[in-house]
C-alpha cells in the first residue's frame, strides 16, 4: 500500500472516531446539566445508536453497496451529519432525542463504509488493517483529551467540535480512493443481511450460551457508555472526559495481547476474564469516591479487558466457529444482537435504574444519585452472566461448523 494511501486511510479513521468520541462520551452529562434530562431521556438518546446499528446494515447492504461508491456516500453522510450535530445544540430536551436518532442513522453506516474503503486498498488486510484501525482509537483518545482541555464537556461545545470535524471528514471523503459499489447488480436479500444464514451455529450449545451472554453483557456496557461521565462529574472528578481516555489507551494495549492469549489460554478463559472485568469495574465504581480515587481509575482502565477480552475475542470466536462460508453472516448477526438488541435493552434499563436512584434536595432542588446502588446492578448482571458462562460454556476443540 502506497504511503499516500496509508496516510489518507489513517486520517479517515482518526477523524471517523474523533467525531464519535467528541460527543458520545459526554452526551449524558450535557443532557443532565444543560437540558435537565431524566435518566430515561439519557438512556433513550443512547438507544438511538442501537436503533441505528439495527437499521444501518440494511442501508449499507441494500442501498450503499449496490448503487454508490463508498467514499462518496460517506462524504455526503458526514456533511449532513455535521448539520445535525450543530442543530442538536439548538433544541430542547423534547426534540433532542429525535435529532440524535436521525444523526445516528446517518453516522452508523459510515463505520461500515470506512472499513470498506480501507479494505478495498489492502493487499493483506490481516496485517495492514490493525495499523490503520488503531488511528480510530487514537482519534477517540484525542477527542476526549481536547474536550477536557477546552473545559467544554458539560456544554454544547462538544457537539460543535464534532460538527466541525464531521465537515472536515466529509470533504476529505471525496479525496479518498475510489471504492465502487461491491454489490452492484446483485439481488438484495434482507434476511441474508441480517445474518440468518448463521442460525445454524445455534445448534452448538456453547455458541448459543455465548450469544445470549453477549446480549446480556451489553446491559452493563450501556451503563458505562451512558452514565460513567455523568457519575464522574457528579462526584467531583476534574476533567473526567480526559481521564476516561485511559480506557481507550488500555483498549489499544490489551488488543495487542489477544493474538498471543487466544490460542494459549483458550476462548473460554479469555471470555471469562472479560466478564470478570465487567464485574470488578462496577464494584470499583460502586465503592470508589474522591477519597478512594484508585478505584475510579481502576474502573476506567479495566475498559481494555472488558471490551477486548469479550467483544474482540467474541468476534474472533464467532469467525472461527462459523468458518469461511458463513463468517460474514455470523459477524453481522453478532453485531446486530449485541450493539443492536443488547444495547437497546441496556440503554432503556440503565436510564430507568438511574431515575429510580435519583435524590433531589427539597430545599435547593439539586439532583444527586445513589451511585453505589446504580453500579451494583450492572455488577450483579455481570456476575450472573459470569456464573452461567462458567457452568454452561464448554467449548469443544472443533473450531468451525461445516453445515
C-alpha positions in Angstrom: 0.0 0.0 0.0 1.4 3.4 -1.0 2.3 5.9 1.7 -0.2 8.5 0.4 -3.0 5.9 0.5 -1.9 4.9 4.0 -1.9 8.5 5.2 -5.4 9.1 3.8 -6.8 6.0 5.3 -5.2 6.7 8.7 -6.6 10.2 8.6 -10.0 8.9 7.7 -10.1 6.5 10.7 -8.7 9.2 13.1 -11.5 11.6 12.1 -14.2 9.0 12.0 -13.8 8.0 15.6 -12.8 11.6 16.8 -16.3 12.6 15.8 -17.9 9.9 17.8 -15.7 10.3 20.8 -16.2 14.1 20.9 -19.9 13.9 21.7 -20.8 10.4 22.7 -18.9 10.1 25.9 -20.2 13.4 27.4 -23.7 13.4 25.9 -25.2 12.2 29.2 -23.5 15.0 31.1 -24.7 17.6 28.6 -28.2 16.3 28.8 -28.3 16.3 32.6 -26.6 19.7 33.1 -28.0 21.7 30.2 -31.2 20.0 29.1 -32.1 18.8 32.6 -33.0 15.5 31.1 -34.0 12.5 33.2 -32.2 9.2 33.2 -34.8 7.7 30.9 -34.2 10.6 28.5 -30.5 10.0 28.6 -31.0 6.2 28.1 -33.3 6.9 25.2 -30.7 9.1 23.5 -28.1 6.4 23.8 -30.6 3.9 22.4 -30.6 5.9 19.2 -27.2 4.4 18.4 -28.6 0.9 19.0 -31.5 1.5 16.7 -29.2 2.9 14.0 -27.0 -0.2 14.4 -30.0 -2.4 13.7 -31.0 -0.4 10.7 -27.6 0.5 9.1 -26.8 -3.0 7.8 -29.9 -2.8 5.6 -28.9 0.7 4.4 -25.4 -0.4 3.6 -26.3 -3.8 2.2 -29.4 -2.9 0.1 -28.5 0.7 -1.0 -24.9 1.9 -0.4 -23.3 -1.4 -1.5 -25.4 -1.6 -4.7 -25.6 1.9 -6.1 -23.0 4.3 -4.7 -19.2 4.5 -4.3 -18.4 4.1 -0.6 -16.3 7.2 -0.3 -18.9 9.5 -1.9 -21.8 8.4 0.1 -19.7 8.6 3.3 -18.8 12.2 2.4 -22.5 13.1 1.9 -23.5 11.4 5.2 -20.8 13.2 7.2 -21.7 16.6 5.8 -25.4 16.1 6.6 -24.3 14.8 10.0 -22.4 17.9 10.7 -25.5 20.0 10.2 -27.5 17.7 12.6 -24.8 17.8 15.3 -24.9 21.6 15.3 -28.7 21.6 15.2 -28.7 19.3 18.3 -27.3 22.2 20.3 -30.3 24.4 19.3 -33.1 22.2 20.5 -34.7 21.4 23.9 -35.0 18.1 25.7 -38.2 17.1 23.9 -36.6 17.4 20.4 -33.1 16.3 21.3 -33.8 12.5 21.0 -35.1 12.8 17.5 -32.2 14.9 16.3 -29.7 12.3 17.8 -31.7 9.4 16.3 -31.6 10.9 12.8 -27.9 11.7 13.2 -27.2 8.2 14.4 -29.0 6.8 11.3 -26.5 8.8 9.2 -23.4 8.1 11.2 -23.6 4.4 11.9 -23.4 3.3 8.2 -20.2 5.3 7.8 -18.4 2.9 10.1 -19.0 0.0 7.7 -18.3 2.3 4.7 -15.0 3.5 6.2 -14.0 -0.1 6.7 -14.9 -0.9 3.1 -12.8 2.0 1.8 -9.9 0.7 3.9 -10.2 -2.9 3.0 -10.5 -2.0 -0.7 -6.9 -0.7 -0.8 -5.3 -3.5 1.1 -3.3 -6.4 -0.2 -3.0 -8.1 3.2 -5.9 -7.0 5.4 -4.8 -9.2 8.4 -1.5 -7.3 8.7 -2.5 -3.9 7.3 -5.9 -3.2 8.8 -4.9 -3.1 12.5 -2.3 -0.4 11.8 -4.9 1.7 10.0 -7.8 1.0 12.5 -5.6 1.9 15.5 -5.8 5.5 14.4 -9.5 5.4 15.1 -8.7 4.6 18.8 -6.2 7.5 18.7 -8.9 9.8 17.3 -11.2 8.8 20.2 -8.5 9.5 22.7 -7.6 12.8 21.1 -11.2 13.9 21.2 -11.5 13.2 25.0 -8.3 15.0 25.8 -9.1 18.1 23.7 -12.6 18.3 25.0 -11.2 18.0 28.6 -8.5 20.7 27.9 -11.1 23.1 26.5 -13.3 22.6 29.5 -16.4 22.1 27.5 -17.6 18.6 28.4 -20.7 20.0 30.1 -21.6 22.3 27.3 -22.9 22.3 23.7 -19.3 22.8 22.6 -18.7 19.1 22.3 -21.3 18.8 19.6 -20.0 21.9 17.8 -16.4 20.4 17.8 -17.8 17.1 16.5 -19.7 19.1 13.8 -16.6 20.9 12.6 -14.6 17.6 12.4 -17.5 16.0 10.6 -17.3 18.7 7.9 -13.6 18.1 7.6 -14.1 14.3 7.1 -17.0 14.9 4.7 -14.7 16.9 2.5 -11.8 14.5 2.9 -14.0 11.6 1.9 -14.2 12.8 -1.7 -10.4 12.7 -1.9 -10.3 9.0 -0.7 -9.5 6.2 -3.1 -12.5 5.2 -5.2 -14.4 2.3 -3.8 -17.1 1.3 -6.2 -20.3 -0.5 -5.1 -19.4 -4.1 -4.5 -22.9 -5.4 -4.7 -23.9 -3.7 -8.0 -26.3 -5.9 -10.0 -26.8 -8.4 -7.2 -30.3 -9.1 -5.8 -30.9 -7.6 -2.4 -31.6 -10.1 0.4 -32.8 -8.6 3.7 -32.6 -11.9 5.6 -29.0 -12.5 4.4 -28.0 -9.0 5.5 -29.5 -9.8 9.0 -27.2 -12.8 9.2 -29.9 -15.5 9.3 -27.6 -17.9 7.4 -25.6 -18.1 10.7 -28.6 -19.5 12.7 -27.0 -22.9 12.1 -24.5 -22.0 14.8 -27.2 -22.2 17.4 -27.1 -26.0 17.1 -24.0 -25.8 19.2 -24.9 -25.2 22.8 -21.7 -23.4 23.6 -22.2 -20.9 20.9 -25.8 -20.3 22.0 -24.7 -19.7 25.6 -22.0 -17.3 24.2 -24.6 -15.5 22.0 -27.1 -15.0 24.9 -24.2 -13.9 27.2 -23.1 -11.3 24.7 -26.5 -9.8 24.5 -26.8 -9.7 28.3 -23.3 -8.2 28.9 -24.4 -5.3 26.7 -26.6 -4.2 29.5 -23.7 -3.4 31.8 -21.9 -1.9 28.8 -24.8 0.5 28.4 -24.5 1.7 32.0 -20.8 2.7 31.3 -21.4 4.4 28.0 -24.4 6.4 29.2 -23.6 7.2 32.8 -19.9 6.9 33.6 -19.1 10.5 32.6 -22.1 12.0 34.5 -21.1 9.9 37.5 -17.5 11.0 37.5 -18.5 14.7 37.0 -21.2 14.5 39.8 -18.7 13.1 42.4 -16.2 15.8 41.5 -13.5 14.2 39.3 -12.0 17.0 37.3 -11.5 16.7 33.6 -13.5 13.4 33.6 -13.6 13.2 29.8 -9.8 13.3 29.5 -9.3 10.8 32.3 -11.8 8.4 30.6 -9.5 8.2 27.6 -7.3 5.9 29.8 -9.9 3.3 28.9 -9.1 3.7 25.2 -5.4 3.6 25.9 -6.0 0.3 27.8 -8.1 -1.0 24.9 -5.3 -0.3 22.5 -2.7 -2.0 24.7 -4.7 -5.1 25.6 -5.8 -5.7 22.0 -2.2 -6.4 21.2 -2.3 -9.3 23.7 -5.3 -11.1 22.2 -3.5 -12.9 19.4 -1.0 -14.4 21.9 -3.6 -15.3 24.5 -6.4 -16.6 22.3 -4.7 -19.9 21.5 -2.6 -20.1 24.7 -5.4 -19.9 27.4 -8.4 -20.7 25.2 -11.5 -18.8 24.2 -13.4 -19.8 27.4 -10.8 -18.3 29.7 -10.5 -15.2 27.6 -14.2 -14.6 27.8 -14.3 -15.3 31.5 -11.6 -12.7 32.1 -13.6 -10.3 30.1 -16.8 -10.8 32.1 -14.9 -10.8 35.4 -13.5 -7.4 34.4 -17.1 -6.1 34.0 -18.0 -7.3 37.4 -14.9 -5.7 39.0 -15.3 -2.4 37.1 -18.7 -1.8 38.6 -17.7 -2.8 42.1 -14.9 -0.3 41.9 -17.3 2.4 40.6 -19.9 1.5 43.4 -17.4 2.0 46.2 -14.9 4.4 44.7 -15.1 8.1 45.5 -12.8 11.2 45.7 -11.2 9.7 48.8 -10.6 6.3 47.1 -9.8 7.6 43.6 -7.7 4.5 42.7 -11.0 2.6 42.4 -12.3 5.1 39.9 -9.1 4.9 37.8 -9.1 1.1 38.0 -12.7 1.0 36.8 -11.8 3.2 33.8 -8.6 1.3 32.9 -10.4 -2.0 33.1 -12.2 -1.0 29.9 -9.4 -2.6 27.8 -10.0 -6.0 29.3 -13.8 -5.5 29.4 -14.1 -4.7 25.8 -11.2 -6.5 24.2 -11.4 -9.8 26.1 -15.1 -10.2 25.5 -16.1 -8.4 22.3 -12.9 -8.6 20.2 -12.4 -12.1 21.4 -16.1 -12.7 20.7 -15.7 -11.6 17.1 -12.7 -13.9 16.7 -14.5 -16.9 18.2 -17.5 -16.2 16.0 -15.4 -16.2 12.9 -13.6 -19.4 13.9 -16.9 -21.1 14.8 -18.6 -20.1 11.6 -15.9 -21.0 9.1 -15.4 -19.3 5.7 -18.8 -20.0 4.2 -21.0 -18.1 6.7 -18.4 -15.9 8.6 -19.8 -12.6 7.2 -23.4 -13.6 8.2 -22.2 -14.7 11.6 -20.4 -11.4 12.2 -23.4 -9.5 11.0 -25.7 -11.4 13.4 -23.3 -10.9 16.3 -23.2 -7.1 15.7 -27.0 -7.0 15.3 -27.6 -8.8 18.5 -25.0 -7.0 20.7 -24.7 -3.4 19.5 -28.3 -3.5 18.3 -30.6 -5.6 20.5 -28.4 -5.8 23.6 -27.5 -2.1 23.6 -31.1 -1.1 23.0 -32.3 -3.1 26.0 -29.4 -1.9 28.1 -29.9 1.8 27.4 -33.5 1.6 28.3 -32.9 -0.3 31.5 -29.9 1.8 32.6 -31.9 5.0 32.3 -34.7 3.5 34.4 -32.3 2.4 37.1 -30.6 5.9 37.3 -34.1 7.6 37.6 -35.1 5.2 40.4 -32.0 6.2 42.3 -32.2 9.9 41.9 -32.1 12.1 45.0 -33.5 15.7 44.8 -32.7 18.2 47.5 -36.1 19.6 48.6 -34.5 23.0 49.5 -32.1 23.7 46.7 -33.6 21.4 44.0 -30.1 20.0 43.4 -30.1 16.5 41.9 -27.8 13.7 43.2 -27.8 10.0 42.7 -27.2 6.9 44.8 -24.4 5.7 42.6 -23.5 2.7 44.8 -26.8 1.1 44.2 -26.8 2.1 40.5 -23.4 0.5 39.8 -24.1 -2.7 41.9 -26.9 -3.5 39.5 -24.8 -4.0 36.4 -22.2 -5.7 38.6 -24.9 -8.2 39.6 -25.9 -8.7 36.0 -22.2 -9.3 35.0 -22.0 -11.8 38.0 -25.0 -13.8 36.8 -23.6 -13.9 33.2 -20.2 -15.0 34.6 -21.7 -17.9 36.7 -23.8 -19.1 33.8 -20.9 -18.9 31.4 -18.6 -20.9 33.7 -21.2 -23.5 34.2 -22.6 -24.0 30.7 -20.0 -22.8 28.2 -17.9 -25.9 27.4 -16.2 -25.3 24.0 -15.0 -28.4 22.2 -11.8 -28.4 20.3 -13.5 -28.1 16.9 -13.4 -24.5 15.7 -15.8 -24.5 12.8 -19.2 -25.5 11.7 -19.4 -27.3 8.4 -23.1 -27.3 7.6 
